[in-house]
Amino acid sequence: MSMTKKMYMLILAAVLGMVSLAGVGLYKINQVYKITNFANTNAVPSVQLLDEALAHFEEMNGLIWQHMASTDNAKMVDIEARVATEHKALTDTLDKYEKTMVTDKSDADLVLADRAALAAFDEMGGHVLTTSLANKKDNARTILLAGGDAISGVQKAITNHRKYNVKLGTDSAEKAASIKSGAEVQSLVISGLVLSIIVLLGLYITRGLMKQLGNDPADLAILAKNFADGNLTQKIIVAADDKSSVAYSIKTLQKTLDGIVQSLQYVSAQHDAGDIDVDVDVSRFKGGYADMAAGVNKMVAGHVDMNKKALACVKSFGEGDLAAQLEKFPGKKAFVNEAIEQVRANINALVSDVNTLSQSAVEGNLSIRADASKHQGDFRKIVQGVNDTLDAVIVPLNVAAKYVDDISKGNIPAKITDTYHGDFNQLKDNLNQCIDAVNALVSDTAMLADAADQGILSTRADTTKHQGDFRKIVEGVNNTLDSVIGPLNVAANCVDSISRGDIPAKINEHYKGDFNNLKDNLNHCIDAVNRLVEDANMLAQAAADGRVSVRADASLHQGDFRKVVEGVNATLETIVAPIAAVKEAIETITTAANEIATGNNDLSQRTEQQASSLEETASSMEELASTVKQNAENAKQANQLAAAASGVAVKGGEVVGQVVNTMSAINSSAKKIEDIISVIDGIAFQTNILALNAAVEAARAGEQGRGFAVVAGEVRNLAQRSATAAKEIKELIADSVSKTAEGTTQVEQAGKTMAEIVSSVQRVTDIMGEISAASSEQSAGIDQVNNAITSMDEVTQQNAALVEQAAAAAESLVEQAIQLSDVVSVFKLNNAGGSSDNRRAVNSPLRVPAKKIHAVASRPAPKAVAKTGTNDDEWEEF
């Protein structure tokens, strides 16, 4: 049997054992549940139903006794209805039990016994009710007392039935305990049997497994891991007679793999030493390992043959035969073909670029270069080297050509500082000498231009610094400057004299061409300046004489000189107009100042009157403030009294509330007493019935019960008297309750009225508080008004002082206006008239007559602007 089947057998045994144990346990648990649950589903409900049936019977029996004791037909009819209800409830309970709770034949027989006993009672009870309803109470009592066996028969039948159900519940509990004990024993037996089988099978399987493995599984796992890591030297220990275990097979595999590894290491070492014909000895191995060795040999031979063919093709490339062919290798060996073809393509590209550069050089196209980015590795270095060689030859030639081109265009370049060798260095030196010569010429030219800009016209270039035609150029420039600067010096002297205000005489020397035009222009300038000076002197003399209306004739001048003369004339016109306006304004100011002085005197008187009125107003406000404060104090006292009244009213409301609560409690107590009297009345009625029953029993006892009958009669009399007294007390209590209720209603009404009084008093208190607060605010407002009037009085006093100062300032203004008029009178105007001392300013605000001051709200006074006959724009221009 294989190890797998043994393991399956062990698992099957364990599963069967667990299933058997679980099956037996579940079966026993269900049995115990059914038996124990019988008490919940049948025994207890059955007992409850039988107790309910017995309760209905006892109630029905008691109702029959009450019917027999009652003489009221209506009450007897009611009792009969209640008896019928209880009888139906009893019958329904027995029907329910029979339908849902009967467990066996004995239980069914007991139900029949219950119904038979009830039928006997129904017959006797019906006879008693019929007799009692006919008011034959003694006969009914006799029948009822004679039917005691029927009553006890029902009670006994139901009680026996109840005991039977209790016994069924007890028996089910004992049976459940017995089943539980049996289930425990069975579970222990099955568990022991299953555990024994599993242990025996486990030992058997473990022994067979260890024999097949030949070593511990953990050790075998370590061996396998070492094999996976390539460690084939670990020592494996097996038994001497073990020729079939897994450990023995692993040891054999270790020897085989170690032999293969050693053979491969030997072949690799020989190939590294150069002996590529050595291969693995296939005869040392068997089966798949021999095939593996042969495959390794075949693989190595294939690689060696491929390398030989590739090297032969490369050798042809080295000999210049780029057309040599290489057979196409299969699979991934095709990378060799790709590499050979790449080498072939790179060499062909290199040859093509060299041919292109050679052809371009022959054609004189020296800017052509090979694209080094098309090549890789050393091939790129070769192409880049050829390009660099061409650059080394062509760049100096390009530099020389560019320098000559720049010099021809007038752009003198910097000297060549790059390092060259041989003929290229000589070419560089010649170009640098040419640059130096041109720079010297440019430097002298710039020096002459800079001297001319600075006005140093005597500066000349040094011709000894130049050679050849460059020296001739410099000499020609020097001679040209000598011919130009003579006339310019004469013109400069004239301009300098004019600029210093020293007008020179006209130039009389003889010049030619443009220099003669320069002389004529200077003479015209001298004439124009002389005319301008003459007009200026004439205007200055007229101004000194006060004749400000005199003007120069602008038509005698031209250009900007005419503008100067016209500007002076316009300036004089601008000055004259404000002077006229100033004279008129002075007259107006004098008149206005007189009016201001008069108005200030009037304003001073009115200010004094206003100050007096403010003092009287302040006195009245102080009296008003005192009255308002007294009112506020009275309102505060009234508020305190109202608050005290509100507190008293609140306390009264609380007392009335307590009275209402007390009356309610009295009413409740009276109702409880009424209930107690009702209970006493019921007790008296029951006592009467019991006394009646006792009299019946005493009658049955005959002579022996005569004394008991006397006592029963006395008890009955006492019960009747108690009932009568209870009835009277009940009527009195009912009357007290009625009156108490009326008193409670009245007190509640008084409480509501008191609450309204409290609310009204609180409202009065709030109103008095508001009046007190308003009076306080009014008093504060009066104080503020009083302070404001005091401040106004102070301001009025200050205004009076300011008015007096303004009057003094107006008088001073009149004096200054007279002085200004005397100063301006020196100017003689063509439209000047006679004296203007009596002129008044137009629309002067001071001409308005003074008005009586009224008490009005203060607001900013509008600014009074005195208008004059002058023009504001002329003043700004002046």
SVG drawing of the C-alpha trace seen along z (x, -y; Angstrom):
<svg xmlns="http://www.w3.org/2000/svg" viewBox="-91 -164 149 168">
<polyline fill="none" stroke="black" stroke-width="0.4" points="0.0,0.0 1.4,-3.4 2.1,-6.2 -0.7,-8.3 -3.3,-5.6 -2.1,-5.1 -2.5,-8.9 -6.0,-8.8 -6.9,-5.8 -5.7,-7.8 -7.8,-10.8 -10.8,-8.6 -10.6,-7.0 -10.4,-10.4 -13.3,-11.7 -15.5,-8.6 -14.7,-8.8 -15.6,-12.5 -18.8,-12.0 -19.8,-9.0 -19.1,-11.0 -21.0,-14.1 -23.9,-11.9 -24.4,-10.2 -24.1,-13.5 -26.6,-15.2 -29.1,-12.3 -28.8,-12.3 -29.1,-16.1 -32.3,-16.0 -33.7,-13.3 -32.8,-15.3 -34.3,-18.5 -37.5,-16.8 -38.0,-15.3 -37.0,-18.4 -38.9,-20.7 -42.0,-18.6 -42.4,-20.5 -42.3,-23.8 -44.6,-22.9 -47.1,-20.6 -46.7,-20.0 -46.5,-23.6 -49.2,-24.9 -51.4,-21.9 -51.1,-22.8 -51.8,-26.5 -55.0,-25.6 -56.2,-23.2 -55.5,-25.9 -57.4,-28.4 -60.4,-25.9 -60.4,-25.3 -60.4,-29.1 -63.4,-29.5 -65.2,-26.7 -64.5,-28.3 -65.8,-31.7 -68.9,-30.0 -69.5,-28.2 -69.2,-31.5 -71.6,-33.2 -74.2,-30.5 -73.8,-31.1 -74.3,-34.9 -77.4,-34.2 -78.8,-32.1 -78.2,-34.8 -79.6,-37.7 -83.2,-38.8 -82.8,-41.4 -84.2,-40.1 -82.0,-42.4 -78.9,-41.3 -79.8,-37.7 -80.2,-38.0 -76.8,-39.7 -75.3,-36.8 -76.9,-34.3 -75.3,-36.0 -71.9,-36.0 -72.4,-32.3 -73.1,-31.6 -69.9,-33.5 -67.7,-31.6 -69.3,-28.3 -68.5,-29.1 -64.9,-30.1 -64.5,-26.8 -65.9,-24.7 -63.6,-26.6 -60.6,-26.0 -61.3,-22.2 -61.9,-22.2 -58.6,-24.0 -56.8,-21.5 -58.4,-18.5 -57.4,-19.9 -53.8,-21.0 -52.5,-19.4 -53.7,-15.7 -50.6,-13.5 -51.9,-9.9 -55.0,-7.8 -54.7,-8.4 -54.7,-12.1 -57.8,-11.8 -59.6,-9.7 -58.8,-12.3 -60.4,-15.0 -63.5,-12.8 -63.5,-12.5 -63.3,-16.3 -66.3,-16.7 -68.4,-14.0 -67.8,-15.7 -68.7,-19.1 -71.9,-17.7 -73.0,-16.4 -72.2,-19.9 -74.1,-21.6 -77.2,-19.5 -77.1,-20.4 -76.2,-24.0 -79.0,-24.5 -81.5,-23.1 -80.1,-25.5 -80.4,-28.6 -83.9,-27.7 -85.0,-27.3 -83.2,-30.5 -84.7,-32.5 -88.2,-31.4 -87.2,-32.9 -87.1,-29.5 -83.9,-30.3 -84.1,-27.6 -84.8,-24.9 -82.0,-26.2 -79.6,-26.2 -80.7,-22.6 -80.0,-21.5 -76.7,-23.3 -75.6,-21.8 -76.7,-18.3 -74.7,-18.7 -71.3,-19.0 -70.2,-15.7 -70.7,-17.3 -68.6,-20.3 -65.8,-18.2 -66.0,-15.9 -65.1,-18.6 -62.4,-19.9 -60.9,-16.4 -61.1,-15.6 -59.3,-18.8 -56.8,-18.4 -56.0,-14.7 -55.7,-15.8 -53.2,-18.5 -51.2,-16.0 -51.0,-13.7 -49.5,-16.5 -47.0,-17.4 -46.0,-13.7 -45.5,-13.7 -43.2,-16.7 -41.2,-15.0 -41.0,-11.7 -39.7,-13.6 -36.9,-15.3 -35.8,-11.8 -35.8,-10.3 -33.7,-13.2 -31.2,-12.7 -31.0,-9.0 -30.5,-9.8 -27.8,-12.3 -25.8,-9.8 -26.0,-7.2 -24.9,-9.8 -21.8,-10.6 -20.8,-7.0 -21.3,-6.4 -19.3,-9.6 -16.4,-8.5 -16.4,-5.0 -16.5,-6.3 -13.8,-8.9 -11.5,-6.3 -12.0,-3.9 -11.4,-6.6 -8.3,-7.9 -6.8,-4.4 -7.3,-3.8 -5.8,-7.1 -2.8,-6.6 -2.1,-3.0 -2.5,-4.2 -0.2,-7.2 2.5,-5.0 2.2,-2.6 2.4,-5.3 5.3,-7.1 7.4,-4.0 6.8,-3.3 7.4,-6.9 10.8,-7.0 11.8,-3.8 11.0,-5.2 12.7,-8.6 15.8,-7.1 16.4,-10.2 14.5,-12.8 12.3,-15.1 14.0,-18.2 17.4,-16.9 16.1,-16.1 14.8,-19.6 18.2,-21.0 19.8,-18.7 17.3,-19.9 18.0,-23.5 21.7,-22.9 21.2,-21.2 19.2,-24.2 22.0,-26.5 24.6,-24.4 26.2,-22.8 26.9,-19.2 29.6,-18.4 27.3,-17.8 27.7,-14.4 24.6,-12.2 24.4,-9.3 22.2,-6.3 21.9,-2.8 24.2,-0.1 21.3,2.0 19.4,-1.0 19.3,-0.7 15.8,-2.2 15.2,-5.2 14.9,-8.8 18.1,-9.6 20.0,-6.9 18.6,-8.2 19.7,-11.8 23.2,-10.5 23.4,-8.8 22.2,-11.9 24.8,-13.9 27.6,-11.7 26.3,-12.0 25.8,-15.8 29.3,-16.2 30.8,-14.1 29.1,-16.3 30.3,-19.5 33.9,-18.2 33.8,-17.3 32.4,-20.7 35.1,-22.4 37.8,-20.4 36.5,-21.2 36.2,-24.9 39.8,-24.9 41.1,-23.3 39.2,-25.7 40.6,-28.6 44.1,-27.1 43.5,-27.2 42.6,-23.5 39.2,-24.0 38.9,-20.4 38.5,-18.9 34.9,-17.8 33.0,-15.9 33.5,-12.1 30.0,-10.8 30.9,-7.2 31.1,-8.2 27.3,-8.9 24.1,-7.0 20.7,-7.7 19.6,-11.4 22.9,-12.5 24.8,-10.9 22.4,-12.8 23.1,-16.0 26.9,-15.5 26.5,-14.8 24.3,-17.9 27.0,-20.0 29.6,-18.7 27.5,-19.4 26.8,-22.9 30.4,-23.7 31.4,-22.3 28.7,-24.4 30.0,-27.6 33.6,-26.8 32.6,-26.2 30.6,-29.5 33.5,-31.5 35.9,-30.0 33.7,-31.0 33.1,-34.5 36.9,-35.0 37.6,-33.9 35.2,-36.6 36.8,-39.3 40.2,-38.2 38.9,-38.9 37.9,-42.4 41.4,-42.9 42.8,-42.0 40.5,-44.5 37.9,-42.1 34.8,-43.7 32.6,-41.5 33.5,-38.3 30.3,-36.4 29.3,-34.6 26.7,-31.9 23.5,-32.8 23.4,-31.3 20.0,-30.1 18.1,-31.4 19.8,-33.7 23.1,-32.9 22.0,-35.4 23.5,-38.2 26.9,-37.1 25.7,-37.8 24.3,-41.1 27.7,-42.0 29.7,-41.0 27.3,-43.0 27.6,-46.0 31.4,-45.9 31.0,-45.6 28.6,-48.6 30.8,-50.8 33.9,-50.1 32.0,-50.9 30.6,-54.1 34.2,-55.1 35.5,-54.5 32.5,-56.5 33.2,-59.5 36.9,-59.5 36.1,-59.4 33.6,-62.3 36.2,-64.5 38.8,-63.8 36.5,-64.7 35.4,-67.9 39.0,-69.0 39.8,-68.4 36.8,-70.6 37.9,-73.4 34.8,-73.0 36.8,-73.1 33.7,-73.5 32.6,-69.9 33.0,-67.6 32.1,-64.1 29.2,-63.4 31.0,-61.8 27.6,-61.1 27.0,-58.4 29.9,-56.4 30.6,-54.8 33.6,-54.1 37.0,-54.3 35.4,-54.8 33.9,-58.0 37.4,-59.0 38.9,-58.4 36.2,-60.6 36.5,-63.2 40.3,-63.2 40.0,-63.8 37.5,-66.7 39.8,-68.2 42.7,-68.0 40.7,-69.9 39.7,-72.5 43.4,-73.0 44.2,-73.8 41.1,-75.8 40.4,-77.8 43.5,-80.1 42.6,-80.7 39.1,-81.7 40.3,-84.0 42.7,-85.8 39.8,-86.2 37.4,-87.5 40.0,-90.1 40.7,-91.4 36.9,-91.6 36.3,-93.5 39.2,-96.0 37.8,-96.6 34.4,-97.4 35.9,-99.8 35.4,-97.3 38.9,-97.1 39.0,-93.8 41.1,-93.0 44.6,-91.5 44.8,-87.8 45.9,-86.2 45.4,-82.5 48.5,-80.4 49.6,-79.2 52.7,-77.4 54.8,-77.7 53.4,-79.6 50.1,-80.1 52.0,-82.1 53.7,-84.4 50.2,-85.0 49.0,-86.0 51.9,-88.5 51.3,-90.2 47.6,-90.7 48.4,-92.1 50.8,-94.7 48.1,-95.8 45.6,-96.1 48.1,-98.2 48.6,-100.6 44.9,-101.1 44.3,-101.5 46.9,-104.3 45.2,-106.1 41.8,-105.7 43.3,-106.8 44.7,-110.1 41.4,-110.8 39.5,-110.2 42.0,-112.4 41.4,-115.3 37.6,-114.8 37.7,-114.8 39.9,-118.0 37.4,-119.6 34.5,-118.6 36.4,-120.1 37.1,-123.3 40.9,-122.7 41.2,-123.5 45.0,-123.9 45.6,-120.2 47.3,-118.3 48.1,-114.6 51.8,-113.4 52.7,-112.3 55.9,-110.5 53.8,-107.7 52.6,-106.6 54.2,-105.3 53.4,-105.2 49.9,-106.3 48.7,-106.4 51.2,-109.3 49.9,-111.2 46.3,-110.9 47.3,-112.4 49.2,-115.3 46.1,-116.2 43.9,-116.2 46.3,-118.6 46.3,-121.0 42.5,-121.0 42.1,-121.9 44.6,-124.9 42.4,-126.3 39.1,-126.0 40.0,-127.1 41.1,-130.8 37.6,-132.1 36.1,-130.1 38.3,-131.8 37.1,-135.2 33.4,-134.1 34.1,-132.7 35.6,-135.9 32.5,-137.9 30.1,-135.4 32.1,-135.5 31.9,-139.3 28.1,-139.3 27.6,-136.7 29.4,-138.9 27.3,-142.0 30.2,-143.6 28.8,-144.3 31.7,-144.3 32.1,-146.4 31.2,-144.8 33.8,-142.5 35.6,-144.2 38.0,-141.4 37.6,-139.8 36.6,-136.1 35.5,-133.7 32.7,-131.2 31.0,-130.0 33.4,-131.9 32.1,-135.2 28.5,-134.1 29.5,-133.5 30.9,-137.0 27.7,-138.6 25.6,-136.6 27.7,-137.8 27.3,-141.4 23.5,-141.0 23.5,-139.5 25.4,-142.5 22.9,-145.0 19.9,-143.0 21.4,-142.9 22.1,-146.7 18.5,-147.4 17.2,-145.2 19.5,-147.0 18.3,-150.4 14.6,-149.5 15.3,-148.0 17.1,-151.2 14.1,-153.3 11.6,-151.2 13.7,-151.3 13.9,-155.1 10.1,-155.4 9.5,-153.1 11.9,-155.2 9.8,-158.2 6.5,-156.4 5.4,-156.2 4.3,-152.6 2.2,-153.0 5.2,-153.5 5.9,-150.5 8.7,-149.3 8.1,-148.9 8.3,-145.2 8.2,-145.6 11.8,-146.7 12.9,-143.2 12.8,-139.7 12.5,-136.2 13.1,-135.5 14.2,-139.2 10.7,-140.2 9.3,-137.7 11.4,-139.2 10.1,-142.7 6.5,-141.5 7.0,-139.6 8.2,-142.7 5.3,-144.8 2.9,-142.1 4.5,-142.0 4.1,-145.7 0.4,-145.4 0.0,-142.6 1.7,-144.8 -0.4,-147.9 -3.8,-146.1 -3.2,-144.8 -1.9,-148.2 -5.2,-149.7 -7.1,-147.0 -5.1,-147.5 -5.9,-151.1 -9.6,-150.4 -9.4,-147.6 -7.7,-149.9 -10.5,-152.3 -13.1,-149.5 -11.1,-148.1 -11.0,-151.5 -14.8,-151.8 -15.4,-148.2 -13.0,-148.6 -15.1,-151.7 -18.3,-149.6 -16.7,-146.7 -15.8,-149.0 -19.3,-150.3 -20.7,-146.7 -18.4,-145.5 -19.5,-148.2 -23.2,-147.2 -22.3,-143.5 -20.5,-144.3 -23.7,-145.8 -25.9,-142.9 -23.4,-140.4 -23.6,-142.1 -27.5,-141.9 -27.3,-138.2 -24.9,-137.5 -27.4,-139.1 -30.3,-137.0 -28.2,-133.8 -27.5,-134.7 -31.3,-135.0 -31.9,-131.7 -29.2,-129.9 -30.9,-131.1 -34.3,-129.8 -32.8,-126.4 -31.2,-126.0 -34.7,-126.5 -36.2,-124.0 -33.4,-121.5 -34.1,-121.8 -37.9,-121.1 -37.2,-118.1 -34.8,-116.6 -37.5,-116.9 -40.0,-115.1 -37.4,-112.4 -36.9,-111.9 -40.7,-111.7 -41.0,-109.2 -38.2,-107.1 -40.1,-107.0 -43.3,-106.1 -41.5,-103.3 -40.2,-101.9 -43.7,-102.0 -45.1,-100.2 -42.3,-97.6 -43.2,-97.0 -46.9,-96.6 -46.0,-94.2 -44.0,-92.1 -47.0,-92.0 -49.3,-91.1 -47.0,-88.3 -46.9,-86.9 -50.7,-87.1 -50.9,-85.1 -48.5,-82.5 -50.7,-82.2 -53.9,-81.8 -52.1,-79.1 -51.2,-77.3 -54.9,-77.5 -55.9,-76.0 -53.5,-73.2 -54.8,-72.5 -58.4,-72.5 -57.5,-70.1 -55.8,-67.8 -58.9,-67.9 -61.1,-67.0 -58.8,-64.1 -58.9,-62.9 -62.7,-63.1 -62.8,-61.0 -60.5,-58.4 -62.8,-58.3 -65.7,-57.7 -63.9,-54.8 -63.1,-53.4 -66.8,-53.6 -67.7,-51.8 -65.3,-49.0 -66.9,-48.9 -70.3,-48.6 -69.1,-45.7 -67.6,-44.0 -71.0,-44.4 -72.7,-42.9 -70.3,-39.9 -70.7,-39.6 -74.5,-39.5 -74.1,-36.7 -71.7,-34.8 -74.2,-35.2 -76.9,-33.9 -74.8,-30.9 -73.9,-30.3 -77.6,-30.4 -78.3,-27.8 -75.5,-25.6 -76.8,-26.0 -80.3,-25.0 -78.9,-21.9 -77.0,-21.1 -80.3,-21.1 -80.1,-21.4 -76.3,-21.3 -76.1,-24.4 -78.8,-26.5 -76.2,-28.5 -74.3,-29.1 -77.5,-30.2 -78.0,-32.8 -74.5,-34.1 -75.0,-34.2 -78.2,-36.2 -76.4,-38.7 -73.6,-39.0 -76.2,-39.5 -77.8,-42.3 -74.5,-43.9 -73.7,-43.6 -77.1,-45.3 -76.4,-48.1 -72.9,-48.5 -74.3,-48.7 -76.9,-51.3 -74.2,-53.4 -71.8,-53.1 -74.6,-54.3 -75.2,-57.4 -71.5,-58.1 -71.1,-57.8 -73.9,-60.3 -72.3,-62.7 -68.9,-62.3 -70.4,-62.8 -72.0,-66.0 -68.6,-67.1 -66.9,-66.3 -69.5,-68.3 -69.0,-71.3 -65.3,-70.9 -65.3,-70.9 -67.4,-74.1 -64.9,-75.7 -62.0,-74.6 -63.6,-76.2 -64.1,-79.4 -60.5,-79.4 -59.2,-78.7 -61.2,-81.7 -59.8,-83.8 -56.3,-82.6 -56.9,-83.6 -58.1,-87.0 -55.1,-87.4 -52.8,-86.5 -54.5,-89.2 -53.9,-91.7 -50.3,-90.7 -49.9,-91.2 -51.6,-94.6 -49.4,-95.7 -46.3,-94.5 -47.4,-96.4 -47.9,-99.6 -44.4,-98.9 -43.0,-98.7 -44.7,-101.9 -43.4,-103.8 -40.0,-102.4 -40.2,-103.7 -41.5,-107.1 -38.6,-107.2 -36.0,-106.4 -37.6,-108.9 -37.4,-111.6 -33.8,-110.8 -33.1,-111.0 -35.0,-114.3 -33.0,-115.7 -29.7,-114.6 -31.0,-116.3 -31.8,-119.5 -28.3,-119.5 -26.8,-119.0 -28.9,-121.9 -27.9,-124.1 -24.2,-123.2 -24.8,-124.0 -26.3,-127.5 -23.4,-128.2 -21.0,-127.3 -22.9,-129.5 -22.6,-132.4 -18.9,-131.9 -18.7,-131.7 -20.8,-134.9 -18.4,-136.7 -15.5,-135.5 -17.3,-136.6 -17.8,-140.1 -14.0,-140.3 -13.3,-139.1 -15.7,-141.7 -13.8,-144.4 -10.6,-143.0 -12.2,-142.9 -13.2,-146.6 -9.6,-147.5 -8.3,-145.4 -10.8,-147.1 -9.5,-150.6 -5.9,-149.4 -7.0,-148.0 -8.3,-151.5 -5.0,-153.1 -3.0,-150.4 -5.3,-150.9 -4.6,-154.6 -0.9,-154.0 -1.1,-151.5 -3.1,-154.0 -0.3,-156.6 2.3,-154.0 0.3,-153.1 -0.4,-156.7 3.1,-157.1 2.0,-155.1 0.7,-157.3 -2.1,-155.6 -3.8,-156.9 -7.3,-156.3 -6.6,-157.6 -9.5,-159.9 -10.1,-162.0 -10.2,-161.1 -12.0,-158.0 -12.0,-158.3 -15.8,-158.1 -16.1,-154.9 -17.9,-151.9 -17.3,-148.2 -20.0,-146.7 -22.2,-144.2 -20.3,-144.7 -21.8,-142.5 -21.2,-145.1 -23.8,-147.4 -26.6,-145.1 -28.3,-146.7 -28.0,-144.9 -30.9,-142.6 -32.2,-141.6 -30.8,-138.3 -33.3,-135.5 -32.7,-132.2 -32.3,-129.7 -30.4,-126.4 -26.7,-127.1 -25.4,-126.5 -22.2,-127.5 -22.3,-131.1 -21.8,-131.5 -18.5,-133.1 -19.0,-136.6 -16.9,-137.3 -16.2,-140.9 -16.4,-141.3 -14.3,-144.0 -14.1,-145.3 -10.8,-143.6 -10.2,-140.4 -8.9,-137.4 -7.0,-136.0 -5.1,-139.3 -4.1,-139.1 -2.8,-135.5 -0.8,-136.6 0.6,-139.6"/>
</svg>
